[in-house]
């Protein structure tokens, strides 16, 4: 949330981040349940492992981009 609050239009960015988190919390349990009913629970959890791995790979790129971004002047 703190990273979304930095920069221009911070209110809209924080609300978008909160909304996406809320939607993910509502959708992911039924999706995992559907996959577990179709296959098994271990197979249903593998997409989560993939998402965690993807976020671990992409996190340094976002940190580097954030460090090089210019800081806007506050009037």
HELIX and SHEET records of a PDB file:
HELIX    1   1 UNK A   10  UNK A   38  1                                  29    
HELIX    2   2 UNK A   41  UNK A   68  1                                  28    
END                                                                             
